Amino acid sequence: MSANRIDRFLRLTNDKGASDLHLSVGRPPIFRLSGRMDPVRYRVLDEADFKGLVEPIAPPHLWTAYQATGDVDFAYEIPGVSRFRVNLFKQHRGMGAVFRIIPTKLMTVDQLGLPASVRKLTALTGGLVLVTGPTGSGKSTTLSAIINEMNEQRPMHFVTIEDPIEFVHPNKAALVSQREIGPHSKSFSNALRAAVREDPDAILVGEMRDLETIEMALNAAETGLLVFGTLHTNSAAKTIDRIINVFPVERQDGVRGILSVVVKGILAQQLLRRKGGGRVAAIEVLFGSPALSSLIREGKTHQIPGIIQQGKNQGMISMDDSLRKLVGDDVIEPHAALEKSLDKDEMRKWLRARGVKVDDDETAPTPS
């Protein structure tokens, strides 16, 4: 029996099918269930409760760093139950923590319900692939399914750089070297600099946070490596703009040139509440093409949605078409599609044609 008091709450999180457990001084523990916050029937936590639950499981050097900086991440595992990504932070009432369940079972592309065309990415041998979306949109889960498929089929060396390591990949056809920021390297840029010297075929950069990391990822892709990365953007066009805008103005033309050559795929995803419980991803899929390269070079990223529409027969999918399919298949509520859509006017027209009442100035249909 584990001596850690937190394990009881984490087991309950897993048993209830919650995605997260929130601990916050001044509030009782709270689960996130199917996207909604659901308080636990328990007393309001004070500082002593919080320390008694969290300090025993935090690596001592990170607990010290947390006291100093007010923000750290690490992973915690209850063998046979689940792994958890832990973020400790400070807020106006005191200390807080979020435990995100990392499913120990690796999901496949099919099990996640990802578009079949996503499999094209598993055959790539070089270039840059980006998986983007807001925090908690399932980027890590999608990437783990892609890596798992490559691991099963290709004899290659795959280096992952994560903060913290989420899905653990056993060696199958591939050799997978997983490195964690903190225990194994000081920063993403340090780990990426080292990874290029580790004879990799592919590298996963868990988060492209800063100019240095983004620049090194682009350079690695330019030299012929396959590089996977994540960003916090909600469309393919915004992803390209985000990377370019990280650089000083005088370097942006050069970066456009590199991106136009190396971008092989962008998946932008958002999670929505599924009718009847659980959550489902809406995914925009963009693949590299000569037409895309031209738009990136010429700074015409606003025309990328047109490329996606023209590329439907190659498996490209726009975010709004992905949302329409989920509504049409009765997987999500119409109001959820309108809220997450990129072109709200077009989505309103489409919903009205289906008999859903929508006012011009609102982002969600009124229930009929």
BASETOR-819930 format. One line per field, with one value per residue (C-alpha): residue number from 0; y, z, x; chain. Coordinates in Angstrom, 1 decimal. Each point is the difference from the previous one (the first is absolute). Layout:
N
num NUM / ...
y Y / ...
z Z / ...
x X / ...
chaine A / ...
END
This chain:
368
num 0 / 1 / 2 / 3 / 4 / 5 / 6 / 7 / 8 / 9 / 10 / 11 / 12 / 13 / 14 / 15 / 16 / 17 / 18 / 19 / 20 / 21 / 22 / 23 / 24 / 25 / 26 / 27 / 28 / 29 / 30 / 31 / 32 / 33 / 34 / 35 / 36 / 37 / 38 / 39 / 40 / 41 / 42 / 43 / 44 / 45 / 46 / 47 / 48 / 49 / 50 / 51 / 52 / 53 / 54 / 55 / 56 / 57 / 58 / 59 / 60 / 61 / 62 / 63 / 64 / 65 / 66 / 67 / 68 / 69 / 70 / 71 / 72 / 73 / 74 / 75 / 76 / 77 / 78 / 79 / 80 / 81 / 82 / 83 / 84 / 85 / 86 / 87 / 88 / 89 / 90 / 91 / 92 / 93 / 94 / 95 / 96 / 97 / 98 / 99 / 100 / 101 / 102 / 103 / 104 / 105 / 106 / 107 / 108 / 109 / 110 / 111 / 112 / 113 / 114 / 115 / 116 / 117 / 118 / 119 / 120 / 121 / 122 / 123 / 124 / 125 / 126 / 127 / 128 / 129 / 130 / 131 / 132 / 133 / 134 / 135 / 136 / 137 / 138 / 139 / 140 / 141 / 142 / 143 / 144 / 145 / 146 / 147 / 148 / 149 / 150 / 151 / 152 / 153 / 154 / 155 / 156 / 157 / 158 / 159 / 160 / 161 / 162 / 163 / 164 / 165 / 166 / 167 / 168 / 169 / 170 / 171 / 172 / 173 / 174 / 175 / 176 / 177 / 178 / 179 / 180 / 181 / 182 / 183 / 184 / 185 / 186 / 187 / 188 / 189 / 190 / 191 / 192 / 193 / 194 / 195 / 196 / 197 / 198 / 199 / 200 / 201 / 202 / 203 / 204 / 205 / 206 / 207 / 208 / 209 / 210 / 211 / 212 / 213 / 214 / 215 / 216 / 217 / 218 / 219 / 220 / 221 / 222 / 223 / 224 / 225 / 226 / 227 / 228 / 229 / 230 / 231 / 232 / 233 / 234 / 235 / 236 / 237 / 238 / 239 / 240 / 241 / 242 / 243 / 244 / 245 / 246 / 247 / 248 / 249 / 250 / 251 / 252 / 253 / 254 / 255 / 256 / 257 / 258 / 259 / 260 / 261 / 262 / 263 / 264 / 265 / 266 / 267 / 268 / 269 / 270 / 271 / 272 / 273 / 274 / 275 / 276 / 277 / 278 / 279 / 280 / 281 / 282 / 283 / 284 / 285 / 286 / 287 / 288 / 289 / 290 / 291 / 292 / 293 / 294 / 295 / 296 / 297 / 298 / 299 / 300 / 301 / 302 / 303 / 304 / 305 / 306 / 307 / 308 / 309 / 310 / 311 / 312 / 313 / 314 / 315 / 316 / 317 / 318 / 319 / 320 / 321 / 322 / 323 / 324 / 325 / 326 / 327 / 328 / 329 / 330 / 331 / 332 / 333 / 334 / 335 / 336 / 337 / 338 / 339 / 340 / 341 / 342 / 343 / 344 / 345 / 346 / 347 / 348 / 349 / 350 / 351 / 352 / 353 / 354 / 355 / 356 / 357 / 358 / 359 / 360 / 361 / 362 / 363 / 364 / 365 / 366 / 367
y 0.0 / 3.4 / 2.4 / 3.1 / 1.5 / 1.5 / -3.5 / -0.4 / 3.1 / -1.0 / -3.5 / 1.5 / 2.4 / -3.0 / -2.1 / 2.8 / 0.6 / 3.6 / 1.6 / 2.2 / 0.5 / 3.6 / 0.7 / 3.6 / 1.5 / 1.5 / -2.5 / -3.7 / -2.3 / 0.2 / -2.5 / 1.0 / -2.4 / 0.2 / 3.5 / 1.2 / 0.8 / -2.4 / 0.6 / -2.9 / -0.5 / 0.9 / 2.8 / 3.3 / -0.4 / 2.1 / 0.5 / -2.9 / -2.4 / 1.1 / -0.6 / -3.3 / -1.2 / 1.4 / 0.4 / -3.7 / -0.8 / 3.0 / -0.5 / 2.0 / 2.3 / 0.9 / 0.6 / 2.4 / 1.6 / 0.3 / 1.9 / 2.4 / 0.4 / -1.0 / -2.2 / -3.5 / -3.1 / -3.7 / -3.4 / -2.4 / -3.7 / -2.4 / -3.3 / -2.0 / 3.1 / 2.9 / 2.6 / 3.7 / 3.2 / 2.3 / 3.8 / 1.9 / 3.7 / 2.8 / 2.1 / 2.7 / -2.4 / -1.9 / -3.2 / -1.9 / -3.2 / -1.7 / -3.7 / -1.0 / -3.7 / -1.3 / -3.3 / -2.7 / -1.9 / 1.4 / 0.7 / -0.6 / 2.4 / -2.0 / -0.2 / 3.8 / 0.4 / 2.1 / 0.5 / -2.8 / 2.5 / 0.7 / -3.3 / 1.7 / 1.7 / -3.3 / -0.7 / 3.3 / -0.2 / 3.7 / 3.5 / 1.7 / -1.2 / 2.1 / -1.0 / 3.1 / 1.0 / 1.5 / -1.5 / -3.2 / -0.6 / -3.4 / 0.9 / -2.4 / -2.8 / 0.5 / 0.1 / -3.1 / -1.9 / 1.1 / -0.9 / -3.3 / -0.9 / 0.9 / -1.9 / -3.2 / 0.3 / 1.7 / -1.0 / 3.6 / 2.0 / 2.4 / 2.5 / 1.7 / 3.2 / 0.5 / 2.0 / -2.4 / -3.4 / -0.9 / -3.2 / -2.5 / -1.8 / -3.5 / -0.8 / -1.9 / 0.2 / 3.3 / 1.1 / 2.8 / 2.2 / 2.2 / 2.9 / 2.2 / 3.7 / 0.1 / -3.5 / -0.4 / 3.5 / 3.6 / 1.3 / -0.9 / 1.8 / -1.8 / -3.4 / 0.8 / 1.0 / -3.3 / -2.1 / 1.0 / -1.7 / -3.2 / -1.4 / 0.4 / -0.6 / 2.0 / 2.4 / 1.0 / 3.5 / 0.0 / 3.7 / 2.6 / 2.8 / 2.5 / 1.4 / -2.2 / -3.3 / 0.9 / 1.0 / -3.3 / -2.0 / 1.7 / -0.6 / -3.6 / -0.4 / 1.8 / -2.4 / -2.9 / -1.2 / -0.6 / 2.4 / -0.1 / 3.0 / 1.6 / 3.5 / 1.8 / 1.2 / -1.0 / -0.1 / -0.9 / 3.6 / 1.4 / -2.7 / 1.2 / 3.7 / -0.8 / -1.6 / 2.9 / 2.7 / -1.5 / 1.3 / 3.6 / 1.7 / 0.1 / -3.9 / -0.8 / -0.3 / -2.5 / -2.0 / 0.0 / -1.5 / -2.8 / -0.7 / -0.2 / -2.9 / -1.9 / 0.1 / -3.5 / 0.0 / 2.0 / -1.5 / 2.7 / -1.5 / 1.1 / -2.2 / 0.1 / -1.6 / -3.1 / -0.6 / -2.5 / 0.6 / 0.0 / 2.3 / -0.1 / 1.8 / 2.2 / -0.1 / 2.2 / -1.8 / 1.8 / -1.8 / 1.6 / 0.7 / 2.3 / 2.3 / 0.3 / 0.7 / 2.9 / 1.5 / -0.2 / 1.5 / 2.9 / 0.7 / -0.9 / -2.3 / 1.4 / -2.1 / -3.3 / -0.9 / 0.0 / -2.5 / -2.3 / 0.2 / -0.9 / -2.8 / -2.0 / -2.9 / -0.2 / -0.3 / 3.6 / 1.2 / 3.5 / 0.5 / 1.1 / -3.0 / -2.2 / 1.7 / -0.4 / -3.7 / -0.3 / 1.8 / -2.0 / -3.3 / 1.2 / -0.2 / 3.7 / 2.7 / 2.6 / 2.8 / -1.6 / 0.0 / 3.7 / 0.9 / -1.7 / 0.8 / 2.3 / 1.5 / 0.7 / 1.6 / -3.1 / -2.3 / 2.0 / -0.3 / -3.8 / -0.4 / 2.0 / -2.2 / -2.9 / 1.7 / 1.3 / 3.5 / 2.3 / 3.8 / 2.1 / 1.4 / -3.2 / -2.7 / -2.8 / -1.1 / 0.4 / -3.3 / -0.5
z 0.0 / -1.0 / 2.8 / -2.1 / 1.0 / -3.5 / -1.5 / 1.3 / -1.9 / -3.1 / 0.0 / 0.3 / -2.9 / -2.2 / 1.2 / -0.8 / -3.5 / 0.8 / -2.0 / 2.8 / 3.7 / 1.3 / 3.5 / 1.2 / 3.4 / 1.0 / -2.1 / 0.3 / -2.6 / -3.4 / -2.9 / -3.7 / -1.4 / -3.8 / 0.0 / 3.1 / 3.5 / 2.6 / 3.7 / 2.2 / 3.2 / 2.3 / 2.3 / -1.2 / -0.3 / 2.1 / -0.5 / 2.3 / -1.9 / -3.3 / 1.2 / 1.6 / -3.3 / -2.5 / 1.6 / 0.6 / -3.8 / -1.3 / -0.8 / 2.8 / -2.4 / -1.8 / 3.3 / 0.9 / -3.5 / 0.5 / 3.3 / -1.9 / -3.3 / 0.6 / -3.1 / -0.8 / -2.0 / 0.6 / -0.6 / 2.7 / -0.5 / 2.0 / -1.4 / -1.4 / 0.1 / -2.1 / -0.6 / 0.8 / -1.3 / 3.0 / -0.1 / 3.3 / 0.1 / 2.4 / -0.1 / 2.1 / 2.7 / 0.2 / -1.6 / -2.9 / -2.0 / -3.1 / -0.6 / -3.6 / -0.7 / -2.6 / -1.3 / 0.4 / -3.0 / -3.3 / -2.3 / -3.7 / -2.8 / -0.5 / 3.7 / 0.3 / -3.0 / -1.8 / -3.8 / -1.9 / -2.0 / 3.2 / -0.7 / -2.9 / 2.7 / 1.3 / -3.4 / -0.1 / 0.1 / 0.5 / 0.5 / 2.7 / 1.3 / 2.5 / 2.2 / 1.4 / 2.2 / 3.4 / 3.3 / 0.7 / -3.6 / -0.3 / -1.9 / 2.0 / -0.5 / -3.8 / -0.2 / 2.1 / -2.5 / -2.9 / 1.8 / 1.0 / -3.6 / -1.2 / 2.9 / -1.0 / -3.7 / -0.5 / 1.2 / 0.9 / 2.9 / 1.4 / 2.7 / 2.0 / 2.1 / 2.5 / 3.1 / 1.6 / -1.8 / -0.5 / -2.1 / 0.5 / -3.3 / 0.3 / -2.7 / -2.8 / -3.6 / 1.0 / 2.7 / 2.0 / 2.3 / 2.2 / 1.8 / 2.6 / 0.7 / 3.6 / 0.7 / -3.4 / -1.4 / 1.0 / -2.8 / -3.3 / -1.9 / 1.9 / -0.5 / -3.7 / -0.5 / 1.5 / -1.8 / -3.5 / 1.0 / 1.2 / -3.6 / 0.0 / -3.0 / 1.7 / 2.9 / 2.0 / 1.6 / 2.6 / -0.1 / -2.3 / 2.6 / -1.0 / -3.0 / 0.8 / 0.1 / -3.1 / -1.9 / 0.9 / -1.0 / -3.4 / -0.5 / 0.9 / -2.5 / -2.6 / 0.4 / -0.9 / 3.4 / 0.7 / 2.8 / 1.8 / 2.2 / 1.8 / 0.1 / 1.7 / -3.1 / -1.3 / -3.8 / -2.6 / -1.3 / 3.5 / 0.7 / -2.9 / 1.1 / 3.6 / -1.0 / -2.4 / 2.6 / 2.6 / -2.1 / -0.3 / -3.1 / -1.9 / 0.2 / -0.9 / -3.7 / 0.6 / 2.4 / -2.6 / -2.4 / 2.4 / 1.0 / -3.6 / -0.5 / 3.3 / 0.9 / -0.8 / 2.1 / 2.6 / 2.2 / 1.9 / 2.5 / 2.6 / 2.5 / 0.3 / 2.3 / -1.5 / 0.3 / 2.7 / 1.7 / -0.7 / -2.5 / -3.7 / -2.1 / -3.1 / -2.1 / -2.9 / -2.3 / -2.3 / -2.0 / -1.7 / -3.7 / -2.6 / 0.3 / 3.8 / -0.5 / -2.3 / 2.4 / 3.0 / -2.1 / -1.2 / 3.5 / -1.1 / 2.9 / 0.0 / -3.2 / 1.7 / 0.6 / -3.8 / -0.3 / 2.6 / -2.0 / -3.3 / 1.8 / 1.2 / -2.4 / 1.6 / 3.5 / 1.0 / 2.3 / 1.2 / 3.7 / -0.9 / -2.2 / 2.9 / 2.3 / -2.6 / -0.3 / 3.8 / 0.0 / -3.0 / 1.7 / 3.2 / 2.1 / 1.2 / 0.6 / -2.7 / 2.4 / 0.8 / -3.7 / -0.4 / 3.1 / -1.3 / -3.7 / -1.8 / -2.5 / 2.2 / -2.7 / -2.3 / 3.0 / 0.8 / -3.5 / 0.0 / 3.4 / -1.2 / -3.1 / 2.4 / 1.9 / 3.0 / 1.2 / 0.2 / 0.6 / -1.9 / 3.1 / 2.0 / -0.2 / 1.0 / -1.3 / 2.3 / 1.0 / -2.2
x 0.0 / 1.4 / 0.9 / -0.9 / -3.3 / -0.6 / -0.2 / -3.6 / -1.2 / 2.0 / -1.5 / -3.5 / 0.9 / 0.9 / -3.0 / -2.5 / 1.5 / 0.9 / 2.8 / 1.3 / 0.1 / 0.3 / 1.3 / -0.2 / 0.4 / -3.4 / -2.0 / -0.8 / 1.6 / -1.7 / -0.1 / -0.3 / -2.6 / -0.8 / 1.2 / -2.1 / 1.4 / -1.5 / 0.9 / 0.9 / -2.0 / 2.9 / 1.0 / 1.5 / 3.8 / 2.3 / 3.7 / 0.9 / -2.4 / 1.6 / 3.6 / -1.0 / -1.5 / 2.6 / 3.4 / 0.6 / -0.3 / 1.9 / 3.7 / 1.8 / 1.9 / -3.3 / -1.8 / 2.9 / -0.3 / -3.8 / 0.4 / 2.4 / -1.8 / -3.6 / -0.2 / 1.4 / -1.0 / 0.8 / -1.5 / -1.3 / -1.0 / -2.2 / 1.1 / -2.9 / -2.3 / 1.4 / 2.6 / -0.8 / 1.5 / 0.2 / 0.1 / 0.5 / -0.8 / -0.8 / -3.2 / -1.4 / -1.4 / 3.3 / 1.2 / -1.6 / 0.6 / -1.5 / 0.4 / -0.7 / -0.4 / 2.3 / -1.5 / 2.6 / -1.6 / 1.2 / -2.9 / 0.1 / -1.0 / -3.2 / -0.9 / 0.3 / -2.3 / 2.6 / -0.5 / 1.6 / 2.1 / 2.0 / 1.8 / 1.8 / 2.2 / 1.3 / 1.7 / 2.0 / 3.8 / 0.7 / -1.5 / -2.1 / -3.4 / -1.8 / -2.9 / -1.7 / -2.9 / -0.8 / 1.2 / -1.8 / -1.2 / 1.6 / 3.2 / 2.2 / -2.5 / -0.1 / 3.8 / 0.3 / -2.3 / 2.2 / 3.2 / -1.4 / -0.9 / 3.5 / 1.5 / -1.9 / 0.9 / 3.4 / 3.5 / 1.1 / 1.3 / -2.6 / 1.1 / -2.8 / 0.6 / -2.9 / -0.9 / -0.8 / 0.0 / -3.6 / -0.6 / 2.8 / 0.9 / 1.5 / 2.6 / -1.8 / 1.3 / 1.6 / 2.4 / -1.8 / 2.1 / -2.2 / 1.6 / -1.6 / 0.7 / 1.4 / 1.3 / 1.7 / 0.6 / -0.3 / -2.2 / -1.7 / 2.8 / 2.8 / -1.7 / -0.7 / 3.6 / 1.1 / -2.6 / 1.3 / 3.3 / -1.7 / -0.4 / -3.8 / -2.3 / -2.8 / -0.3 / -3.1 / 0.4 / -2.8 / -0.4 / 1.5 / -0.1 / 2.6 / 2.0 / 3.1 / -2.0 / -2.0 / 3.1 / 1.8 / -3.1 / -0.1 / 3.8 / -0.4 / -2.9 / 2.0 / 2.9 / -2.3 / -1.2 / -3.7 / -1.0 / -3.4 / -0.9 / -3.0 / -1.3 / -3.0 / -1.8 / -3.5 / 0.5 / 2.6 / 0.3 / 0.5 / 2.7 / 2.1 / -0.4 / 0.8 / 3.4 / 0.9 / -1.0 / 2.3 / 3.0 / 1.1 / -1.4 / 3.3 / 0.2 / -3.6 / 0.5 / 2.7 / -2.2 / -2.8 / 2.4 / 1.0 / -3.6 / -1.1 / 2.4 / -0.3 / -3.7 / -1.5 / -3.1 / -2.0 / -2.8 / -2.0 / -2.4 / -2.6 / -1.8 / -3.8 / -2.5 / -1.4 / -3.8 / -0.6 / 3.4 / 3.7 / 1.8 / 0.8 / 2.6 / -0.8 / 3.1 / 1.2 / 2.5 / 2.4 / 2.7 / 3.1 / -0.3 / 1.6 / -3.1 / 0.5 / 3.7 / -0.8 / -2.5 / 2.4 / 2.9 / -2.2 / -1.5 / -3.5 / -0.9 / -3.6 / -0.5 / 0.8 / -3.7 / -0.4 / 2.9 / -1.8 / -3.2 / 1.8 / 1.9 / -3.1 / 0.8 / 3.5 / -1.6 / 0.2 / -2.8 / -1.0 / -0.8 / -3.5 / -0.6 / 1.2 / -2.5 / -2.9 / 0.7 / -0.2 / -3.4 / -1.2 / 1.0 / -1.9 / 3.2 / 0.0 / -2.6 / -0.4 / 0.8 / 3.4 / 0.8 / -0.8 / 2.0 / 3.1 / -0.4 / 2.5 / -2.5 / -3.0 / -2.1 / 0.3 / -0.7 / -3.2 / -1.2 / 0.6 / -1.7 / -3.0 / -0.3 / -0.3 / -2.8 / 2.0 / -1.0 / 2.9 / 0.1 / 2.6 / 1.7 / 0.4 / 2.6 / -2.4 / -3.4 / -3.0 / -1.6 / -3.1
chaine A / A / A / A / A / A / A / A / A / A / A / A / A / A / A / A / A / A / A / A / A / A / A / A / A / A / A / A / A / A / A / A / A / A / A / A / A / A / A / A / A / A / A / A / A / A / A / A / A / A / A / A / A / A / A / A / A / A / A / A / A / A / A / A / A / A / A / A / A / A / A / A / A / A / A / A / A / A / A / A / A / A / A / A / A / A / A / A / A / A / A / A / A / A / A / A / A / A / A / A / A / A / A / A / A / A / A / A / A / A / A / A / A / A / A / A / A / A / A / A / A / A / A / A / A / A / A / A / A / A / A / A / A / A / A / A / A / A / A / A / A / A / A / A / A / A / A / A / A / A / A / A / A / A / A / A / A / A / A / A / A / A / A / A / A / A / A / A / A / A / A / A / A / A / A / A / A / A / A / A / A / A / A / A / A / A / A / A / A / A / A / A / A / A / A / A / A / A / A / A / A / A / A / A / A / A / A / A / A / A / A / A / A / A / A / A / A / A / A / A / A / A / A / A / A / A / A / A / A / A / A / A / A / A / A / A / A / A / A / A / A / A / A / A / A / A / A / A / A / A / A / A / A / A / A / A / A / A / A / A / A / A / A / A / A / A / A / A / A / A / A / A / A / A / A / A / A / A / A / A / A / A / A / A / A / A / A / A / A / A / A / A / A / A / A / A / A / A / A / A / A / A / A / A / A / A / A / A / A / A / A / A / A / A / A / A / A / A / A / A / A / A / A / A / A / A / A / A / A / A / A / A / A / A / A / A / A / A / A / A / A / A / A / A / A / A / A / A / A / A / A / A / A / A / A / A / A / A / A / A / A / A / A / A / A / A / A / A
END
